[in-house]
């Protein structure tokens, strides 16, 4: 009887041509093992990083961010700010076409931005400030504001999660609460729909109609030149199989190498090990604040008081102290607003007995807690298992439901009680680059039903966030960010678990990889 690993090895081996034919194919095709299986294609509908990465491959944006977090024109040729900051006139550059051959028009950009703004935390703040979205002509869009929005360019270049990708008007007109399944993009690669196997394989073909910018690529900005004819994503959930495939040259790039394989990878001269996203990832426990028992902030605070970040960070990094940083801020440490709250209730040496007393004081009455956890996501799965053990120690009635990542993404959208398919807790990580401000951190925003999964509601947080967006000075933004974090420290919409790095590994004959928040396929060559 064949084992699961043998079957997976056979599957990955089938990706290779015979040795005599290998060289031509290797020059034409880039083969990637993505961080997780791709099941949801719509990068506006979900914040899942693997879907955002898919989005970067297929779509382009009006503006991109360079390594210094400076917005740069991308699909835009440039812009003018008029009427004392109340009108932004953006001109599209020449030669922009969608993958179906249609020209990119201002009306496509407007429809795309409106759909994005309905789902994204920063986009919702922008939409609330917009008086009119206007297509002045096919190449000029004008955003007219009711009040100034200083973060306009950052919003249009927003990286990592719910990116404002540009798509045709007919697709962007889709209700943002419904998933898109047709992918017609504006970027350097087109999605090959008839080769897509959800959860297994995704294929992208170079779009010869794409006109790249002339600047050097820099994170999500600059010239996105597609040197490979095809990019193939093949999900390999078993780490040992992915490791073998990379070592044998059956794949070119393992986006997120499992921590305990890194020493072996570093010893292989044919493989380069990099830091992956240089800004790191923020681990997170997310509560369902709309359902018992975690609609009770005192119970959420009790859990926070019991968490030892080092347990989580050491586990997901194979106890590599260079690969993580403990961080008791609700915004990423190392960023301007990543400061420990004055009202901090976390500890480097938490007391389980004290936390048990806080659970009792909260009035918890034995309600069932369901943790949904992805068994096929190595950098997230251990977090759920650690929390499950912790909640058992605290005396909670807890169940751990392990499933695949795609199923978790669907289930976390459920607002039903746990006995009808709902959930109480899930774990994830956010790319730090996407959550550096109070406005973009979906897990501390208090938007309630219109917010991120978990649906935490707090009108004071929302009012402070609006003030933060409108603030004229950085000192004022720092003050407001600290006030928001103090509320989060008491109300606990989520528990931060620290900042960590997930190593990436690729064959040494690849050159030109662009660092950033995704496995960007542009700029890469084989030498």
C-alpha positions as CSV (number, residue, x, y, z in Angstrom):
1,X,0.0,0.0,0.0
2,X,1.4,3.4,-1.0
3,X,1.9,5.9,1.8
4,X,0.7,9.5,1.6
5,X,4.3,10.7,1.3
6,X,5.1,8.3,-1.5
7,X,2.0,9.5,-3.4
8,X,3.0,13.2,-2.9
9,X,6.6,12.4,-4.0
10,X,5.2,10.8,-7.1
11,X,3.0,13.8,-7.8
12,X,5.9,16.2,-7.5
13,X,8.2,14.0,-9.5
14,X,5.7,14.1,-12.3
15,X,6.2,17.8,-12.6
16,X,9.7,17.1,-14.0
17,X,10.6,16.3,-17.6
18,X,13.1,13.6,-18.4
19,X,16.7,14.7,-17.7
20,X,17.5,15.1,-21.4
21,X,14.7,17.6,-21.8
22,X,15.1,19.4,-18.5
23,X,17.1,22.4,-19.5
24,X,14.6,24.0,-22.0
25,X,11.8,23.6,-19.5
26,X,13.8,24.9,-16.6
27,X,14.4,28.1,-18.5
28,X,10.7,28.6,-19.3
29,X,9.0,27.5,-16.1
30,X,9.3,28.7,-12.5
31,X,7.9,26.1,-10.0
32,X,6.8,27.4,-6.5
33,X,5.6,25.6,-3.4
34,X,3.2,28.2,-1.9
35,X,2.8,28.8,1.8
36,X,-0.6,27.2,1.7
37,X,-3.1,25.6,-0.8
38,X,-4.9,28.2,-2.9
39,X,-8.6,27.7,-2.7
40,X,-10.1,31.2,-2.7
41,X,-9.2,33.3,-5.8
42,X,-10.8,36.6,-4.9
43,X,-8.2,38.8,-3.1
44,X,-10.8,41.4,-2.1
45,X,-13.1,38.9,-0.5
46,X,-10.5,37.4,1.8
47,X,-7.4,38.6,3.7
48,X,-5.7,35.2,3.3
49,X,-2.1,35.8,2.4
50,X,-1.9,33.0,-0.2
51,X,-4.8,34.7,-2.1
52,X,-3.2,38.1,-1.8
53,X,0.0,36.5,-3.3
54,X,-2.1,35.1,-6.1
55,X,-3.5,38.6,-6.6
56,X,0.0,40.1,-6.9
57,X,0.7,37.6,-9.7
58,X,-2.4,38.4,-11.7
59,X,-3.3,42.0,-11.0
60,X,-1.5,45.4,-10.8
61,X,-2.2,48.5,-8.6
62,X,-2.3,52.2,-9.3
63,X,0.6,52.8,-6.8
64,X,3.1,50.5,-5.2
65,X,5.3,50.7,-2.1
66,X,9.1,50.7,-2.2
67,X,11.4,49.3,0.5
68,X,11.2,52.7,2.3
69,X,7.4,52.4,2.4
70,X,7.2,55.3,-0.1
71,X,4.3,55.2,-2.5
72,X,5.4,55.2,-6.2
73,X,3.2,55.4,-9.3
74,X,2.6,51.9,-10.8
75,X,-0.3,51.8,-13.2
76,X,-0.6,55.6,-12.7
77,X,1.6,57.9,-14.7
78,X,1.2,60.4,-11.9
79,X,-1.2,62.6,-10.0
80,X,-2.2,66.2,-9.1
81,X,-3.6,67.3,-5.8
82,X,-6.1,70.2,-6.2
83,X,-8.7,72.2,-4.3
84,X,-6.6,72.3,-1.1
85,X,-6.3,68.5,-0.9
86,X,-10.0,67.8,-1.7
87,X,-9.4,66.5,-5.3
88,X,-6.9,63.9,-6.5
89,X,-6.5,63.7,-10.3
90,X,-4.8,60.5,-11.3
91,X,-3.6,59.9,-14.9
92,X,-3.1,56.3,-16.2
93,X,0.0,55.5,-18.1
94,X,0.1,54.4,-21.7
95,X,-0.4,50.9,-22.9
96,X,-2.3,49.4,-20.0
97,X,-4.4,46.3,-21.0
98,X,-6.3,43.6,-19.2
99,X,-5.7,40.0,-20.0
100,X,-8.7,39.8,-22.2
101,X,-7.1,42.5,-24.4
102,X,-9.4,45.3,-23.3
103,X,-7.8,48.7,-22.4
104,X,-7.6,49.6,-18.7
105,X,-10.0,52.6,-18.3
106,X,-10.5,55.1,-15.4
107,X,-14.0,53.6,-14.9
108,X,-12.4,50.1,-14.3
109,X,-10.1,51.7,-11.7
110,X,-13.0,53.4,-9.9
111,X,-15.1,50.3,-9.8
112,X,-12.1,48.3,-8.5
113,X,-11.4,50.9,-5.8
114,X,-15.0,51.0,-4.7
115,X,-15.2,47.2,-4.3
116,X,-11.9,47.2,-2.4
117,X,-13.0,50.0,-0.2
118,X,-16.1,48.1,0.9
119,X,-14.0,45.3,2.4
120,X,-10.7,46.9,3.5
121,X,-10.3,48.7,6.9
122,X,-8.4,51.6,5.4
123,X,-10.5,51.6,2.3
124,X,-13.7,52.1,4.4
125,X,-12.2,55.2,5.9
126,X,-11.3,56.5,2.5
127,X,-14.8,55.7,1.1
128,X,-16.3,57.7,4.0
129,X,-14.3,60.7,3.0
130,X,-15.1,60.5,-0.7
131,X,-17.7,62.9,-2.2
132,X,-17.5,61.6,-5.8
133,X,-15.5,59.0,-7.8
134,X,-15.3,60.5,-11.3
135,X,-14.0,59.2,-14.6
136,X,-13.0,62.5,-16.3
137,X,-12.0,60.5,-19.4
138,X,-10.8,57.0,-20.2
139,X,-7.3,57.7,-18.7
140,X,-8.1,60.1,-15.9
141,X,-9.9,59.4,-12.7
142,X,-10.7,62.0,-10.1
143,X,-11.3,61.3,-6.4
144,X,-13.2,64.2,-4.9
145,X,-13.3,64.4,-1.1
146,X,-15.6,65.8,1.5
147,X,-12.6,66.2,3.8
148,X,-8.9,65.8,3.3
149,X,-7.4,62.3,3.4
150,X,-3.6,62.6,3.9
151,X,-3.1,58.8,3.5
152,X,-4.5,58.7,-0.1
153,X,-1.3,57.4,-1.8
154,X,-0.6,54.9,1.0
155,X,-4.2,53.6,0.7
156,X,-3.8,53.2,-3.1
157,X,-0.5,51.4,-2.6
158,X,-1.6,49.4,0.4
159,X,0.3,46.1,0.6
160,X,-0.2,42.6,2.0
161,X,-3.9,42.3,2.8
162,X,-7.0,43.4,0.8
163,X,-4.7,45.1,-1.8
164,X,-6.5,47.6,-4.1
165,X,-5.9,45.5,-7.2
166,X,-7.3,46.8,-10.5
167,X,-9.7,44.6,-12.5
168,X,-12.3,45.1,-15.2
169,X,-15.4,47.1,-14.3
170,X,-17.7,44.1,-15.1
171,X,-15.9,42.0,-12.4
172,X,-15.4,44.9,-10.0
173,X,-19.2,45.5,-10.1
174,X,-19.6,42.1,-8.3
175,X,-21.1,42.5,-4.8
176,X,-18.0,42.6,-2.5
177,X,-19.6,40.1,-0.2
178,X,-19.7,37.5,-3.0
179,X,-16.5,35.8,-4.2
180,X,-15.2,36.3,-7.7
181,X,-14.2,33.2,-9.6
182,X,-13.3,34.7,-13.0
183,X,-9.8,36.1,-12.9
184,X,-9.0,38.8,-15.6
185,X,-6.1,40.8,-14.3
186,X,-4.0,43.8,-15.2
187,X,-0.5,42.4,-14.2
188,X,2.4,40.6,-15.8
189,X,0.9,37.1,-15.6
190,X,-2.5,35.8,-16.4
191,X,-4.3,33.1,-14.5
192,X,-4.7,29.8,-16.5
193,X,-8.2,28.9,-15.4
194,X,-8.4,25.5,-17.1
195,X,-5.3,24.2,-15.2
196,X,-6.5,25.3,-11.8
197,X,-7.1,22.6,-9.2
198,X,-8.3,24.2,-6.0
199,X,-6.1,23.3,-3.1
200,X,-3.5,21.6,-5.4
201,X,-2.3,23.6,-8.4
202,X,-2.4,27.0,-9.9
203,X,-0.8,28.0,-13.2
204,X,0.1,31.5,-14.5
205,X,1.2,32.3,-18.1
206,X,3.2,35.4,-19.0
207,X,1.0,38.1,-20.4
208,X,2.8,39.5,-23.4
209,X,0.5,42.5,-23.5
210,X,1.8,43.8,-20.2
211,X,3.9,47.0,-20.4
212,X,6.2,47.2,-17.4
213,X,7.5,50.4,-16.0
214,X,11.2,51.3,-16.7
215,X,12.3,51.6,-13.1
216,X,14.0,48.7,-11.3
217,X,11.6,46.6,-9.3
218,X,11.4,47.6,-5.7
219,X,8.9,45.7,-3.5
220,X,5.5,46.3,-5.0
221,X,6.7,49.1,-7.2
222,X,8.8,49.5,-10.3
223,X,9.3,47.4,-13.5
224,X,7.5,44.1,-13.2
225,X,9.3,42.1,-15.9
226,X,8.1,38.5,-16.4
227,X,11.2,36.5,-17.6
228,X,9.5,33.0,-17.2
229,X,6.8,31.9,-19.6
230,X,4.9,30.1,-16.9
231,X,4.8,30.1,-13.1
232,X,3.4,26.9,-11.5
233,X,2.2,26.7,-7.9
234,X,2.1,23.2,-6.6
235,X,0.8,22.8,-3.0
236,X,2.8,20.2,-1.0
237,X,1.5,20.1,2.5
238,X,4.0,17.6,3.7
239,X,7.2,19.4,4.7
240,X,9.5,16.4,4.1
241,X,8.2,16.0,0.6
242,X,8.6,19.8,-0.1
243,X,12.1,19.6,1.2
244,X,13.0,16.7,-1.0
245,X,11.4,18.3,-4.0
246,X,13.5,21.5,-3.5
247,X,16.7,19.5,-2.9
248,X,16.2,17.4,-6.0
249,X,15.4,20.4,-8.2
250,X,11.8,19.2,-8.8
251,X,10.7,22.7,-7.6
252,X,12.6,25.9,-7.7
253,X,11.2,27.8,-4.7
254,X,9.7,26.9,-1.3
255,X,8.0,30.0,-0.2
256,X,7.9,29.2,3.5
257,X,10.4,26.6,4.6
258,X,9.5,24.8,7.8
259,X,11.7,26.0,10.6
260,X,13.2,22.6,11.5
261,X,14.4,22.1,7.9
262,X,16.4,25.4,7.7
263,X,19.7,23.9,9.1
264,X,19.6,21.2,6.4
265,X,18.7,23.6,3.7
266,X,21.6,25.9,4.7
267,X,24.0,23.0,4.3
268,X,23.0,22.5,0.6
269,X,25.1,24.6,-1.7
270,X,22.5,24.4,-4.4
271,X,19.9,26.2,-2.2
272,X,19.7,29.8,-0.9
273,X,17.9,30.4,2.4
274,X,16.5,33.9,2.8
275,X,14.5,35.7,5.5
276,X,11.3,35.8,3.4
277,X,9.3,38.9,4.2
278,X,11.9,41.2,5.7
279,X,9.3,42.9,7.9
280,X,8.2,39.7,9.6
281,X,4.9,38.3,10.7
282,X,2.7,39.0,13.7
283,X,1.2,35.9,15.3
284,X,-2.3,36.2,16.6
285,X,-5.1,34.6,18.6
286,X,-8.4,36.0,17.2
287,X,-11.6,35.8,19.3
288,X,-15.1,35.7,18.0
289,X,-16.3,38.7,19.9
290,X,-19.9,38.4,18.5
291,X,-20.6,35.0,20.2
292,X,-20.5,33.6,23.7
293,X,-18.3,33.2,25.5
294,X,-15.8,35.6,24.0
295,X,-18.4,38.4,23.7
296,X,-17.2,38.9,27.3
297,X,-14.1,41.1,27.3
298,X,-13.2,40.0,30.9
299,X,-12.8,36.4,29.6
300,X,-10.7,37.6,26.7
301,X,-8.5,39.5,29.1
302,X,-8.1,36.4,31.2
303,X,-6.8,34.5,28.2
304,X,-4.4,37.3,27.3
305,X,-3.0,37.3,30.9
306,X,-2.2,33.6,30.6
307,X,-0.4,33.7,27.3
308,X,3.4,33.2,27.2
309,X,4.5,34.5,23.9
310,X,7.8,32.6,24.0
311,X,5.9,29.2,23.9
312,X,4.4,30.2,20.6
313,X,7.4,31.9,19.1
314,X,9.9,29.1,20.0
315,X,7.6,26.5,18.5
316,X,7.0,28.1,15.2
317,X,10.7,29.0,14.7
318,X,12.3,25.8,16.0
319,X,13.6,27.8,19.0
320,X,15.8,30.0,16.8
321,X,16.2,33.2,18.8
322,X,17.3,35.1,15.7
323,X,13.9,34.3,14.0
324,X,11.5,36.0,16.5
325,X,10.9,38.9,18.8
326,X,8.6,39.0,21.7
327,X,6.3,42.0,21.3
328,X,3.5,42.9,23.7
329,X,2.3,45.7,21.4
330,X,-0.9,45.3,19.4
331,X,1.0,46.9,16.5
332,X,4.3,45.5,15.2
333,X,7.3,46.3,17.3
334,X,10.0,48.2,15.4
335,X,7.4,50.5,13.7
336,X,6.5,54.0,14.8
337,X,3.4,52.9,16.6
338,X,4.6,49.5,17.9
339,X,4.8,50.5,21.6
340,X,3.8,48.4,24.6
341,X,0.5,49.8,25.9
342,X,0.5,51.7,29.2
343,X,-2.4,49.4,30.2
344,X,-0.5,46.3,29.3
345,X,-1.7,43.0,30.9
346,X,0.7,40.6,29.3
347,X,3.6,39.1,31.1
348,X,6.9,37.4,30.3
349,X,6.1,34.9,33.1
350,X,2.3,34.6,33.3
351,X,0.6,32.9,36.2
352,X,-1.8,30.1,35.3
353,X,-3.3,30.3,38.8
354,X,-4.0,34.0,38.5
355,X,-5.5,33.5,35.0
356,X,-7.8,30.8,36.4
357,X,-9.0,33.2,39.0
358,X,-9.6,35.8,36.3
359,X,-11.6,33.3,34.3
360,X,-13.8,32.6,37.3
361,X,-14.2,36.4,38.0
362,X,-15.3,36.9,34.4
363,X,-18.4,34.8,35.0
364,X,-17.5,32.1,32.5
365,X,-20.2,29.4,32.9
366,X,-18.7,26.5,31.0
367,X,-19.8,27.5,27.5
368,X,-18.2,25.5,24.7
369,X,-15.2,27.0,23.0
370,X,-14.3,25.8,19.5
371,X,-10.8,26.5,18.2
372,X,-10.6,26.0,14.4
373,X,-7.1,25.2,13.3
374,X,-5.4,24.4,10.0
375,X,-3.7,21.0,10.0
376,X,-1.9,21.8,6.7
377,X,-0.4,25.2,7.6
378,X,2.9,24.5,9.6
379,X,3.5,28.1,10.8
380,X,-0.1,28.4,12.2
381,X,-1.1,24.9,13.4
382,X,1.2,24.8,16.5
383,X,-0.4,28.1,17.7
384,X,-3.8,26.5,17.9
385,X,-2.5,23.4,19.7
386,X,-0.7,25.5,22.3
387,X,-3.8,27.6,22.9
388,X,-5.9,24.4,23.2
389,X,-3.6,23.1,25.9
390,X,-3.6,26.5,27.7
391,X,-7.4,26.7,27.7
392,X,-7.7,23.2,29.1
393,X,-5.4,24.3,31.9
394,X,-7.6,27.3,32.6
395,X,-10.6,25.1,32.9
396,X,-12.5,26.0,29.8
397,X,-14.8,23.6,27.9
398,X,-12.7,23.6,24.8
399,X,-12.7,21.6,21.5
400,X,-9.9,21.7,18.9
401,X,-11.2,21.2,15.3
402,X,-8.4,20.6,12.9
403,X,-9.1,21.1,9.2
404,X,-7.4,22.3,6.1
405,X,-6.7,26.0,5.6
406,X,-9.2,26.4,2.8
407,X,-12.0,25.0,5.0
408,X,-11.0,27.3,7.9
409,X,-11.2,30.3,5.6
410,X,-14.7,29.4,4.7
411,X,-15.7,28.6,8.3
412,X,-14.3,31.7,9.9
413,X,-16.8,33.7,7.8
414,X,-19.7,31.9,9.7
415,X,-21.5,34.0,12.3
416,X,-23.5,31.0,13.6
417,X,-23.1,29.6,17.1
418,X,-20.6,26.9,17.6
419,X,-23.2,24.2,17.6
420,X,-24.3,25.3,14.1
421,X,-20.9,25.4,12.5
422,X,-19.5,28.6,14.0
423,X,-16.3,29.1,15.9
424,X,-14.8,30.8,19.0
425,X,-11.1,31.2,18.2
426,X,-8.8,30.9,15.2
427,X,-5.1,31.6,14.9
428,X,-3.3,33.4,12.1
429,X,-0.4,35.7,11.3
430,X,-0.5,39.0,9.6
431,X,2.4,40.3,7.5
432,X,3.8,43.2,9.6
433,X,4.0,45.5,6.6
434,X,0.2,45.4,6.3
435,X,-0.7,46.3,9.8
436,X,1.8,49.1,10.8
437,X,-0.9,51.6,11.5
438,X,-4.1,51.7,13.6
439,X,-6.1,52.2,10.4
440,X,-4.8,49.1,8.7
441,X,-4.8,46.7,11.6
442,X,-8.1,44.9,11.1
443,X,-7.9,43.0,14.4
444,X,-7.8,46.2,16.6
445,X,-10.4,48.1,14.6
446,X,-13.8,48.3,16.2
447,X,-16.0,48.0,13.1
448,X,-18.3,45.3,14.4
449,X,-20.3,43.5,11.7
450,X,-18.5,45.4,8.9
451,X,-15.0,44.5,10.2
452,X,-12.6,41.6,10.1
453,X,-13.7,38.1,11.1
454,X,-14.4,38.1,14.8
455,X,-16.5,41.3,14.4
456,X,-15.2,43.2,17.4
457,X,-17.1,46.4,17.9
458,X,-15.9,49.6,19.7
459,X,-17.1,53.0,18.6
460,X,-14.4,54.8,20.6
461,X,-11.7,53.0,18.7
462,X,-13.3,53.9,15.4
463,X,-13.6,57.6,16.4
464,X,-9.9,57.6,17.5
465,X,-9.0,55.9,14.2
466,X,-10.8,58.6,12.2
467,X,-8.9,61.3,14.2
468,X,-5.6,59.4,13.5
469,X,-6.3,59.5,9.7
470,X,-7.0,63.2,9.8
471,X,-4.2,64.2,12.1
472,X,-1.8,66.9,10.8
473,X,1.3,65.9,12.8
474,X,3.1,62.7,13.6
475,X,3.1,63.5,17.3
476,X,-0.6,63.6,17.3
477,X,-0.8,60.3,15.4
478,X,1.6,58.7,18.0
479,X,-0.7,59.9,20.8
480,X,-3.8,58.6,19.1
481,X,-2.2,55.3,18.3
482,X,-1.2,54.9,22.0
483,X,-4.8,55.6,23.1
484,X,-6.2,53.0,20.7
485,X,-3.7,50.4,22.0
486,X,-4.7,51.1,25.6
487,X,-8.3,50.3,24.7
488,X,-7.1,47.1,22.9
489,X,-5.1,46.1,26.0
490,X,-8.2,46.2,28.2
491,X,-10.8,45.1,25.7
492,X,-8.6,42.4,24.0
493,X,-10.1,41.9,20.5
494,X,-7.1,39.6,19.9
495,X,-3.9,38.4,21.6
496,X,-0.6,39.3,19.9
497,X,1.9,36.4,20.0
498,X,5.1,38.1,18.9
499,X,6.9,39.0,15.6
500,X,8.7,36.2,13.7
501,X,10.3,35.4,10.4
502,X,9.5,32.5,8.1
503,X,12.5,31.6,6.0
504,X,12.2,31.2,2.3
505,X,14.4,28.8,0.2
506,X,15.1,28.6,-3.5
507,X,17.5,27.1,-6.0
508,X,20.8,28.9,-6.3
509,X,20.5,29.3,-10.1
510,X,17.7,31.8,-9.6
511,X,18.5,35.5,-9.5
512,X,16.6,38.7,-9.3
513,X,14.2,37.8,-6.5
514,X,12.4,40.9,-5.2
515,X,12.0,41.1,-1.5
516,X,8.6,41.9,-0.1
517,X,5.3,40.6,1.3
518,X,4.7,38.0,-1.4
519,X,6.7,35.6,-3.6
520,X,6.8,38.1,-6.4
521,X,7.3,36.4,-9.8
522,X,8.7,39.4,-11.6
523,X,12.4,40.1,-12.1
524,X,13.4,36.5,-11.5
525,X,15.7,34.8,-14.0
526,X,17.5,31.5,-14.1
527,X,21.3,31.7,-14.7
